[in-house]
Amino acid sequence: MSDSSFKVRNFIKAKSEKRLRSLMYQKQLQLKMAAMQFDIVHANGYWFAWFYEILNTQSLDEIANGNTKDNWR
């Protein structure tokens, strides 16, 4: 693969607004993105924060090889 990157829509979910806010802070720290934008939705008893995650070549290789884990639960 080349050194290109692309955006993938991803989400985090929580049972409470307070927990979702904490997970949003953690996600920003993990991705080193100071100005991430989240779209917040409440459905089926859960709070969801949708966001775009930029995947680099290494991330794409991990996905292609099945070496990832569900990190949004």
PyMOL Python script that loads the backbone (N, CA, C, O; Angstrom):
from pymol import cmd

cmd.read_pdbstr("""\
ATOM      1  N   MET A   1       0.822  -1.192   0.000  1.00  0.00           N
ATOM      2  CA  MET A   1       0.000   0.000   0.000  1.00  0.00           C
ATOM      3  C   MET A   1       0.863   1.253   0.000  1.00  0.00           C
ATOM      4  O   MET A   1       2.006   1.235   0.457  1.00  0.00           O
ATOM      5  N   SER A   2       0.309   2.323  -0.512  1.00  0.00           N
ATOM      6  CA  SER A   2       1.042   3.590  -0.513  1.00  0.00           C
ATOM      7  C   SER A   2       0.876   4.283   0.833  1.00  0.00           C
ATOM      8  O   SER A   2       0.214   3.757   1.728  1.00  0.00           O
ATOM      9  N   ASP A   3       1.470   5.452   0.976  1.00  0.00           N
ATOM     10  CA  ASP A   3       1.383   6.202   2.228  1.00  0.00           C
ATOM     11  C   ASP A   3       0.152   7.102   2.281  1.00  0.00           C
ATOM     12  O   ASP A   3       0.184   8.154   2.920  1.00  0.00           O
ATOM     13  N   SER A   4      -0.907   6.708   1.631  1.00  0.00           N
ATOM     14  CA  SER A   4      -2.116   7.521   1.659  1.00  0.00           C
ATOM     15  C   SER A   4      -2.936   7.217   2.906  1.00  0.00           C
ATOM     16  O   SER A   4      -2.673   6.246   3.616  1.00  0.00           O
ATOM     17  N   SER A   5      -3.910   8.042   3.158  1.00  0.00           N
ATOM     18  CA  SER A   5      -4.805   7.817   4.287  1.00  0.00           C
ATOM     19  C   SER A   5      -6.214   8.197   3.849  1.00  0.00           C
ATOM     20  O   SER A   5      -6.395   8.929   2.876  1.00  0.00           O
ATOM     21  N   PHE A   6      -7.202   7.696   4.572  1.00  0.00           N
ATOM     22  CA  PHE A   6      -8.575   8.082   4.304  1.00  0.00           C
ATOM     23  C   PHE A   6      -9.382   8.051   5.589  1.00  0.00           C
ATOM     24  O   PHE A   6      -8.959   7.480   6.594  1.00  0.00           O
ATOM     25  N   LYS A   7     -10.575   8.688   5.540  1.00  0.00           N
ATOM     26  CA  LYS A   7     -11.414   8.800   6.719  1.00  0.00           C
ATOM     27  C   LYS A   7     -12.463   7.695   6.730  1.00  0.00           C
ATOM     28  O   LYS A   7     -13.035   7.342   5.699  1.00  0.00           O
ATOM     29  N   VAL A   8     -12.695   7.163   7.915  1.00  0.00           N
ATOM     30  CA  VAL A   8     -13.717   6.150   8.125  1.00  0.00           C
ATOM     31  C   VAL A   8     -14.636   6.632   9.243  1.00  0.00           C
ATOM     32  O   VAL A   8     -14.164   7.111  10.274  1.00  0.00           O
ATOM     33  N   ARG A   9     -15.927   6.510   9.045  1.00  0.00           N
ATOM     34  CA  ARG A   9     -16.884   6.909  10.083  1.00  0.00           C
ATOM     35  C   ARG A   9     -16.883   5.827  11.155  1.00  0.00           C
ATOM     36  O   ARG A   9     -17.001   4.641  10.847  1.00  0.00           O
ATOM     37  N   ASN A  10     -16.752   6.235  12.402  1.00  0.00           N
ATOM     38  CA  ASN A  10     -16.673   5.319  13.527  1.00  0.00           C
ATOM     39  C   ASN A  10     -17.523   5.890  14.664  1.00  0.00           C
ATOM     40  O   ASN A  10     -18.001   7.020  14.562  1.00  0.00           O
ATOM     41  N   PHE A  11     -17.718   5.136  15.733  1.00  0.00           N
ATOM     42  CA  PHE A  11     -18.515   5.626  16.842  1.00  0.00           C
ATOM     43  C   PHE A  11     -18.041   5.043  18.164  1.00  0.00           C
ATOM     44  O   PHE A  11     -17.357   4.021  18.221  1.00  0.00           O
ATOM     45  N   ILE A  12     -18.435   5.738  19.220  1.00  0.00           N
ATOM     46  CA  ILE A  12     -18.303   5.217  20.577  1.00  0.00           C
ATOM     47  C   ILE A  12     -19.695   5.290  21.192  1.00  0.00           C
ATOM     48  O   ILE A  12     -20.505   6.129  20.798  1.00  0.00           O
ATOM     49  N   LYS A  13     -19.977   4.413  22.160  1.00  0.00           N
ATOM     50  CA  LYS A  13     -21.300   4.437  22.773  1.00  0.00           C
ATOM     51  C   LYS A  13     -21.188   4.238  24.272  1.00  0.00           C
ATOM     52  O   LYS A  13     -20.229   3.653  24.776  1.00  0.00           O
ATOM     53  N   ALA A  14     -22.203   4.745  24.976  1.00  0.00           N
ATOM     54  CA  ALA A  14     -22.233   4.643  26.426  1.00  0.00           C
ATOM     55  C   ALA A  14     -23.679   4.686  26.894  1.00  0.00           C
ATOM     56  O   ALA A  14     -24.567   5.132  26.167  1.00  0.00           O
ATOM     57  N   LYS A  15     -23.902   4.219  28.111  1.00  0.00           N
ATOM     58  CA  LYS A  15     -25.246   4.228  28.697  1.00  0.00           C
ATOM     59  C   LYS A  15     -25.636   5.602  29.244  1.00  0.00           C
ATOM     60  O   LYS A  15     -26.822   5.917  29.348  1.00  0.00           O
ATOM     61  N   SER A  16     -24.630   6.424  29.596  1.00  0.00           N
ATOM     62  CA  SER A  16     -24.949   7.735  30.166  1.00  0.00           C
ATOM     63  C   SER A  16     -24.202   8.837  29.419  1.00  0.00           C
ATOM     64  O   SER A  16     -23.185   8.599  28.769  1.00  0.00           O
ATOM     65  N   GLU A  17     -24.735  10.035  29.534  1.00  0.00           N
ATOM     66  CA  GLU A  17     -24.082  11.197  28.914  1.00  0.00           C
ATOM     67  C   GLU A  17     -22.697  11.434  29.523  1.00  0.00           C
ATOM     68  O   GLU A  17     -21.744  11.756  28.815  1.00  0.00           O
ATOM     69  N   LYS A  18     -22.603  11.271  30.838  1.00  0.00           N
ATOM     70  CA  LYS A  18     -21.328  11.493  31.528  1.00  0.00           C
ATOM     71  C   LYS A  18     -20.266  10.509  31.043  1.00  0.00           C
ATOM     72  O   LYS A  18     -19.125  10.901  30.800  1.00  0.00           O
ATOM     73  N   ARG A  19     -20.630   9.241  30.902  1.00  0.00           N
ATOM     74  CA  ARG A  19     -19.678   8.231  30.423  1.00  0.00           C
ATOM     75  C   ARG A  19     -19.283   8.506  28.973  1.00  0.00           C
ATOM     76  O   ARG A  19     -18.118   8.349  28.607  1.00  0.00           O
ATOM     77  N   LEU A  20     -20.241   8.913  28.153  1.00  0.00           N
ATOM     78  CA  LEU A  20     -19.936   9.223  26.754  1.00  0.00           C
ATOM     79  C   LEU A  20     -18.937  10.374  26.674  1.00  0.00           C
ATOM     80  O   LEU A  20     -18.005  10.344  25.870  1.00  0.00           O
ATOM     81  N   ARG A  21     -19.137  11.374  27.501  1.00  0.00           N
ATOM     82  CA  ARG A  21     -18.214  12.518  27.511  1.00  0.00           C
ATOM     83  C   ARG A  21     -16.799  12.067  27.871  1.00  0.00           C
ATOM     84  O   ARG A  21     -15.827  12.509  27.259  1.00  0.00           O
ATOM     85  N   SER A  22     -16.692  11.196  28.853  1.00  0.00           N
ATOM     86  CA  SER A  22     -15.383  10.655  29.235  1.00  0.00           C
ATOM     87  C   SER A  22     -14.751   9.880  28.082  1.00  0.00           C
ATOM     88  O   SER A  22     -13.558  10.026  27.817  1.00  0.00           O
ATOM     89  N   LEU A  23     -15.536   9.068  27.406  1.00  0.00           N
ATOM     90  CA  LEU A  23     -15.016   8.295  26.263  1.00  0.00           C
ATOM     91  C   LEU A  23     -14.604   9.211  25.112  1.00  0.00           C
ATOM     92  O   LEU A  23     -13.648   8.918  24.393  1.00  0.00           O
ATOM     93  N   MET A  24     -15.326  10.318  24.939  1.00  0.00           N
ATOM     94  CA  MET A  24     -14.968  11.272  23.899  1.00  0.00           C
ATOM     95  C   MET A  24     -13.607  11.908  24.200  1.00  0.00           C
ATOM     96  O   MET A  24     -12.788  12.070  23.295  1.00  0.00           O
ATOM     97  N   TYR A  25     -13.362  12.269  25.466  1.00  0.00           N
ATOM     98  CA  TYR A  25     -12.053  12.806  25.853  1.00  0.00           C
ATOM     99  C   TYR A  25     -10.955  11.772  25.586  1.00  0.00           C
ATOM    100  O   TYR A  25      -9.905  12.094  25.028  1.00  0.00           O
ATOM    101  N   GLN A  26     -11.214  10.527  25.992  1.00  0.00           N
ATOM    102  CA  GLN A  26     -10.227   9.467  25.783  1.00  0.00           C
ATOM    103  C   GLN A  26      -9.921   9.270  24.298  1.00  0.00           C
ATOM    104  O   GLN A  26      -8.768   9.074  23.916  1.00  0.00           O
ATOM    105  N   LYS A  27     -10.956   9.323  23.468  1.00  0.00           N
ATOM    106  CA  LYS A  27     -10.764   9.137  22.020  1.00  0.00           C
ATOM    107  C   LYS A  27      -9.930  10.273  21.452  1.00  0.00           C
ATOM    108  O   LYS A  27      -9.065  10.043  20.608  1.00  0.00           O
ATOM    109  N   GLN A  28     -10.180  11.497  21.905  1.00  0.00           N
ATOM    110  CA  GLN A  28      -9.382  12.623  21.413  1.00  0.00           C
ATOM    111  C   GLN A  28      -7.914  12.459  21.792  1.00  0.00           C
ATOM    112  O   GLN A  28      -7.028  12.728  20.981  1.00  0.00           O
ATOM    113  N   LEU A  29      -7.657  12.018  23.019  1.00  0.00           N
ATOM    114  CA  LEU A  29      -6.274  11.787  23.447  1.00  0.00           C
ATOM    115  C   LEU A  29      -5.632  10.657  22.648  1.00  0.00           C
ATOM    116  O   LEU A  29      -4.482  10.761  22.223  1.00  0.00           O
ATOM    117  N   GLN A  30      -6.382   9.582  22.448  1.00  0.00           N
ATOM    118  CA  GLN A  30      -5.861   8.431  21.706  1.00  0.00           C
ATOM    119  C   GLN A  30      -5.483   8.809  20.278  1.00  0.00           C
ATOM    120  O   GLN A  30      -4.442   8.389  19.773  1.00  0.00           O
ATOM    121  N   LEU A  31      -6.332   9.601  19.632  1.00  0.00           N
ATOM    122  CA  LEU A  31      -6.102   9.972  18.228  1.00  0.00           C
ATOM    123  C   LEU A  31      -5.285  11.248  18.078  1.00  0.00           C
ATOM    124  O   LEU A  31      -4.976  11.659  16.959  1.00  0.00           O
ATOM    125  N   LYS A  32      -4.930  11.885  19.208  1.00  0.00           N
ATOM    126  CA  LYS A  32      -4.139  13.126  19.196  1.00  0.00           C
ATOM    127  C   LYS A  32      -4.789  14.217  18.345  1.00  0.00           C
ATOM    128  O   LYS A  32      -4.122  14.916  17.581  1.00  0.00           O
ATOM    129  N   MET A  33      -6.098  14.342  18.496  1.00  0.00           N
ATOM    130  CA  MET A  33      -6.840  15.325  17.719  1.00  0.00           C
ATOM    131  C   MET A  33      -7.520  16.295  18.677  1.00  0.00           C
ATOM    132  O   MET A  33      -8.490  15.934  19.345  1.00  0.00           O
ATOM    133  N   ALA A  34      -7.026  17.501  18.747  1.00  0.00           N
ATOM    134  CA  ALA A  34      -7.521  18.482  19.712  1.00  0.00           C
ATOM    135  C   ALA A  34      -8.898  19.038  19.342  1.00  0.00           C
ATOM    136  O   ALA A  34      -9.610  19.540  20.212  1.00  0.00           O
ATOM    137  N   ALA A  35      -9.274  18.958  18.092  1.00  0.00           N
ATOM    138  CA  ALA A  35     -10.532  19.576  17.669  1.00  0.00           C
ATOM    139  C   ALA A  35     -11.432  18.585  16.932  1.00  0.00           C
ATOM    140  O   ALA A  35     -12.014  18.914  15.899  1.00  0.00           O
ATOM    141  N   MET A  36     -11.539  17.386  17.464  1.00  0.00           N
ATOM    142  CA  MET A  36     -12.433  16.408  16.845  1.00  0.00           C
ATOM    143  C   MET A  36     -13.872  16.871  16.972  1.00  0.00           C
ATOM    144  O   MET A  36     -14.252  17.490  17.966  1.00  0.00           O
ATOM    145  N   GLN A  37     -14.660  16.570  15.967  1.00  0.00           N
ATOM    146  CA  GLN A  37     -16.083  16.879  16.019  1.00  0.00           C
ATOM    147  C   GLN A  37     -16.854  15.576  16.151  1.00  0.00           C
ATOM    148  O   GLN A  37     -16.591  14.609  15.436  1.00  0.00           O
ATOM    149  N   PHE A  38     -17.805  15.561  17.072  1.00  0.00           N
ATOM    150  CA  PHE A  38     -18.641  14.396  17.309  1.00  0.00           C
ATOM    151  C   PHE A  38     -20.090  14.748  16.997  1.00  0.00           C
ATOM    152  O   PHE A  38     -20.545  15.849  17.307  1.00  0.00           O
ATOM    153  N   ASP A  39     -20.803  13.831  16.395  1.00  0.00           N
ATOM    154  CA  ASP A  39     -22.242  13.947  16.221  1.00  0.00           C
ATOM    155  C   ASP A  39     -22.877  13.049  17.277  1.00  0.00           C
ATOM    156  O   ASP A  39     -22.702  11.832  17.240  1.00  0.00           O
ATOM    157  N   ILE A  40     -23.614  13.638  18.219  1.00  0.00           N
ATOM    158  CA  ILE A  40     -24.179  12.914  19.348  1.00  0.00           C
ATOM    159  C   ILE A  40     -25.618  12.493  19.027  1.00  0.00           C
ATOM    160  O   ILE A  40     -26.419  13.287  18.533  1.00  0.00           O
ATOM    161  N   VAL A  41     -25.924  11.220  19.321  1.00  0.00           N
ATOM    162  CA  VAL A  41     -27.257  10.674  19.078  1.00  0.00           C
ATOM    163  C   VAL A  41     -27.648   9.805  20.270  1.00  0.00           C
ATOM    164  O   VAL A  41     -26.814   9.076  20.807  1.00  0.00           O
ATOM    165  N   HIS A  42     -28.903   9.879  20.681  1.00  0.00           N
ATOM    166  CA  HIS A  42     -29.421   8.992  21.721  1.00  0.00           C
ATOM    167  C   HIS A  42     -30.429   8.049  21.064  1.00  0.00           C
ATOM    168  O   HIS A  42     -31.408   8.498  20.467  1.00  0.00           O
ATOM    169  N   ALA A  43     -30.183   6.727  21.177  1.00  0.00           N
ATOM    170  CA  ALA A  43     -31.072   5.741  20.564  1.00  0.00           C
ATOM    171  C   ALA A  43     -30.998   4.419  21.323  1.00  0.00           C
ATOM    172  O   ALA A  43     -29.925   3.985  21.741  1.00  0.00           O
ATOM    173  N   ASN A  44     -32.137   3.802  21.488  1.00  0.00           N
ATOM    174  CA  ASN A  44     -32.220   2.480  22.124  1.00  0.00           C
ATOM    175  C   ASN A  44     -31.533   2.417  23.487  1.00  0.00           C
ATOM    176  O   ASN A  44     -30.918   1.406  23.826  1.00  0.00           O
ATOM    177  N   GLY A  45     -31.635   3.485  24.262  1.00  0.00           N
ATOM    178  CA  GLY A  45     -31.067   3.497  25.605  1.00  0.00           C
ATOM    179  C   GLY A  45     -29.575   3.780  25.675  1.00  0.00           C
ATOM    180  O   GLY A  45     -28.992   3.701  26.756  1.00  0.00           O
ATOM    181  N   TYR A  46     -28.938   4.107  24.555  1.00  0.00           N
ATOM    182  CA  TYR A  46     -27.501   4.399  24.516  1.00  0.00           C
ATOM    183  C   TYR A  46     -27.258   5.785  23.933  1.00  0.00           C
ATOM    184  O   TYR A  46     -28.050   6.300  23.144  1.00  0.00           O
ATOM    185  N   TRP A  47     -26.152   6.362  24.342  1.00  0.00           N
ATOM    186  CA  TRP A  47     -25.649   7.594  23.747  1.00  0.00           C
ATOM    187  C   TRP A  47     -24.523   7.215  22.799  1.00  0.00           C
ATOM    188  O   TRP A  47     -23.608   6.483  23.178  1.00  0.00           O
ATOM    189  N   PHE A  48     -24.586   7.713  21.560  1.00  0.00           N
ATOM    190  CA  PHE A  48     -23.577   7.439  20.540  1.00  0.00           C
ATOM    191  C   PHE A  48     -22.884   8.742  20.155  1.00  0.00           C
ATOM    192  O   PHE A  48     -23.528   9.786  20.049  1.00  0.00           O
ATOM    193  N   ALA A  49     -21.591   8.679  19.951  1.00  0.00           N
ATOM    194  CA  ALA A  49     -20.829   9.812  19.421  1.00  0.00           C
ATOM    195  C   ALA A  49     -20.155   9.334  18.142  1.00  0.00           C
ATOM    196  O   ALA A  49     -19.208   8.550  18.182  1.00  0.00           O
ATOM    197  N   TRP A  50     -20.651   9.813  17.019  1.00  0.00           N
ATOM    198  CA  TRP A  50     -20.092   9.461  15.712  1.00  0.00           C
ATOM    199  C   TRP A  50     -18.990  10.451  15.363  1.00  0.00           C
ATOM    200  O   TRP A  50     -19.095  11.640  15.666  1.00  0.00           O
ATOM    201  N   PHE A  51     -17.936   9.960  14.728  1.00  0.00           N
ATOM    202  CA  PHE A  51     -16.811  10.814  14.348  1.00  0.00           C
ATOM    203  C   PHE A  51     -16.091  10.186  13.164  1.00  0.00           C
ATOM    204  O   PHE A  51     -16.302   9.018  12.839  1.00  0.00           O
ATOM    205  N   TYR A  52     -15.247  10.970  12.530  1.00  0.00           N
ATOM    206  CA  TYR A  52     -14.407  10.457  11.445  1.00  0.00           C
ATOM    207  C   TYR A  52     -13.023  10.177  11.982  1.00  0.00           C
ATOM    208  O   TYR A  52     -12.424  11.009  12.663  1.00  0.00           O
ATOM    209  N   GLU A  53     -12.525   9.003  11.671  1.00  0.00           N
ATOM    210  CA  GLU A  53     -11.192   8.594  12.089  1.00  0.00           C
ATOM    211  C   GLU A  53     -10.326   8.473  10.837  1.00  0.00           C
ATOM    212  O   GLU A  53     -10.721   7.842   9.856  1.00  0.00           O
ATOM    213  N   ILE A  54      -9.148   9.081  10.880  1.00  0.00           N
ATOM    214  CA  ILE A  54      -8.228   9.016   9.749  1.00  0.00           C
ATOM    215  C   ILE A  54      -7.366   7.766   9.898  1.00  0.00           C
ATOM    216  O   ILE A  54      -6.658   7.593  10.890  1.00  0.00           O
ATOM    217  N   LEU A  55      -7.442   6.909   8.897  1.00  0.00           N
ATOM    218  CA  LEU A  55      -6.651   5.677   8.925  1.00  0.00           C
ATOM    219  C   LEU A  55      -5.415   5.849   8.056  1.00  0.00           C
ATOM    220  O   LEU A  55      -5.496   6.309   6.917  1.00  0.00           O
ATOM    221  N   ASN A  56      -4.281   5.475   8.608  1.00  0.00           N
ATOM    222  CA  ASN A  56      -3.044   5.539   7.832  1.00  0.00           C
ATOM    223  C   ASN A  56      -2.740   4.152   7.258  1.00  0.00           C
ATOM    224  O   ASN A  56      -3.515   3.217   7.459  1.00  0.00           O
ATOM    225  N   THR A  57      -1.652   4.019   6.568  1.00  0.00           N
ATOM    226  CA  THR A  57      -1.292   2.765   5.918  1.00  0.00           C
ATOM    227  C   THR A  57      -1.176   1.627   6.922  1.00  0.00           C
ATOM    228  O   THR A  57      -1.633   0.518   6.645  1.00  0.00           O
ATOM    229  N   GLN A  58      -0.580   1.873   8.071  1.00  0.00           N
ATOM    230  CA  GLN A  58      -0.423   0.821   9.078  1.00  0.00           C
ATOM    231  C   GLN A  58      -1.790   0.339   9.568  1.00  0.00           C
ATOM    232  O   GLN A  58      -2.011  -0.864   9.708  1.00  0.00           O
ATOM    233  N   SER A  59      -2.694   1.262   9.825  1.00  0.00           N
ATOM    234  CA  SER A  59      -4.041   0.897  10.269  1.00  0.00           C
ATOM    235  C   SER A  59      -4.765   0.083   9.213  1.00  0.00           C
ATOM    236  O   SER A  59      -5.449  -0.891   9.528  1.00  0.00           O
ATOM    237  N   LEU A  60      -4.613   0.485   7.956  1.00  0.00           N
ATOM    238  CA  LEU A  60      -5.254  -0.247   6.868  1.00  0.00           C
ATOM    239  C   LEU A  60      -4.713  -1.667   6.766  1.00  0.00           C
ATOM    240  O   LEU A  60      -5.473  -2.610   6.546  1.00  0.00           O
ATOM    241  N   ASP A  61      -3.406  -1.819   6.925  1.00  0.00           N
ATOM    242  CA  ASP A  61      -2.800  -3.153   6.899  1.00  0.00           C
ATOM    243  C   ASP A  61      -3.336  -4.014   8.040  1.00  0.00           C
ATOM    244  O   ASP A  61      -3.611  -5.197   7.844  1.00  0.00           O
ATOM    245  N   GLU A  62      -3.489  -3.422   9.241  1.00  0.00           N
ATOM    246  CA  GLU A  62      -4.022  -4.170  10.381  1.00  0.00           C
ATOM    247  C   GLU A  62      -5.450  -4.618  10.119  1.00  0.00           C
ATOM    248  O   GLU A  62      -5.816  -5.745  10.453  1.00  0.00           O
ATOM    249  N   ILE A  63      -6.252  -3.758   9.533  1.00  0.00           N
ATOM    250  CA  ILE A  63      -7.631  -4.107   9.222  1.00  0.00           C
ATOM    251  C   ILE A  63      -7.663  -5.225   8.177  1.00  0.00           C
ATOM    252  O   ILE A  63      -8.418  -6.188   8.313  1.00  0.00           O
ATOM    253  N   ALA A  64      -6.852  -5.091   7.151  1.00  0.00           N
ATOM    254  CA  ALA A  64      -6.815  -6.100   6.089  1.00  0.00           C
ATOM    255  C   ALA A  64      -6.383  -7.463   6.617  1.00  0.00           C
ATOM    256  O   ALA A  64      -6.816  -8.498   6.110  1.00  0.00           O
ATOM    257  N   ASN A  65      -5.530  -7.457   7.636  1.00  0.00           N
ATOM    258  CA  ASN A  65      -5.039  -8.723   8.195  1.00  0.00           C
ATOM    259  C   ASN A  65      -5.848  -9.199   9.397  1.00  0.00           C
ATOM    260  O   ASN A  65      -5.513 -10.216  10.004  1.00  0.00           O
ATOM    261  N   GLY A  66      -6.903  -8.477   9.744  1.00  0.00           N
ATOM    262  CA  GLY A  66      -7.756  -8.880  10.863  1.00  0.00           C
ATOM    263  C   GLY A  66      -7.089  -8.727  12.221  1.00  0.00           C
ATOM    264  O   GLY A  66      -7.449  -9.435  13.161  1.00  0.00           O
ATOM    265  N   ASN A  67      -6.123  -7.820  12.347  1.00  0.00           N
ATOM    266  CA  ASN A  67      -5.386  -7.632  13.608  1.00  0.00           C
ATOM    267  C   ASN A  67      -5.909  -6.458  14.402  1.00  0.00           C
ATOM    268  O   ASN A  67      -5.123  -5.738  15.019  1.00  0.00           O
ATOM    269  N   THR A  68      -7.210  -6.243  14.406  1.00  0.00           N
ATOM    270  CA  THR A  68      -7.794  -5.143  15.159  1.00  0.00           C
ATOM    271  C   THR A  68      -8.753  -5.685  16.197  1.00  0.00           C
ATOM    272  O   THR A  68      -9.143  -6.852  16.164  1.00  0.00           O
ATOM    273  N   LYS A  69      -9.126  -4.810  17.121  1.00  0.00           N
ATOM    274  CA  LYS A  69     -10.141  -5.174  18.112  1.00  0.00           C
ATOM    275  C   LYS A  69     -11.226  -4.114  18.099  1.00  0.00           C
ATOM    276  O   LYS A  69     -10.999  -2.992  17.644  1.00  0.00           O
ATOM    277  N   ASP A  70     -12.387  -4.460  18.588  1.00  0.00           N
ATOM    278  CA  ASP A  70     -13.472  -3.491  18.679  1.00  0.00           C
ATOM    279  C   ASP A  70     -13.155  -2.526  19.800  1.00  0.00           C
ATOM    280  O   ASP A  70     -13.282  -2.882  20.971  1.00  0.00           O
ATOM    281  N   ASN A  71     -12.747  -1.314  19.469  1.00  0.00           N
ATOM    282  CA  ASN A  71     -12.337  -0.355  20.491  1.00  0.00           C
ATOM    283  C   ASN A  71     -13.413   0.670  20.808  1.00  0.00           C
ATOM    284  O   ASN A  71     -13.165   1.605  21.570  1.00  0.00           O
ATOM    285  N   TRP A  72     -14.565   0.520  20.256  1.00  0.00           N
ATOM    286  CA  TRP A  72     -15.623   1.490  20.507  1.00  0.00           C
ATOM    287  C   TRP A  72     -16.657   0.984  21.500  1.00  0.00           C
ATOM    288  O   TRP A  72     -17.623   1.694  21.778  1.00  0.00           O
ATOM    289  N   ARG A  73     -16.493  -0.199  22.038  1.00  0.00           N
ATOM    290  CA  ARG A  73     -17.477  -0.722  22.983  1.00  0.00           C
ATOM    291  C   ARG A  73     -17.107  -0.385  24.392  1.00  0.00           C
ATOM    292  O   ARG A  73     -17.826  -0.748  25.323  1.00  0.00           O
TER     293      ARG A  73
END
""", "prot")
cmd.dss("prot")
cmd.show_as("cartoon", "prot")
cmd.util.cbc("prot")
cmd.orient("prot")
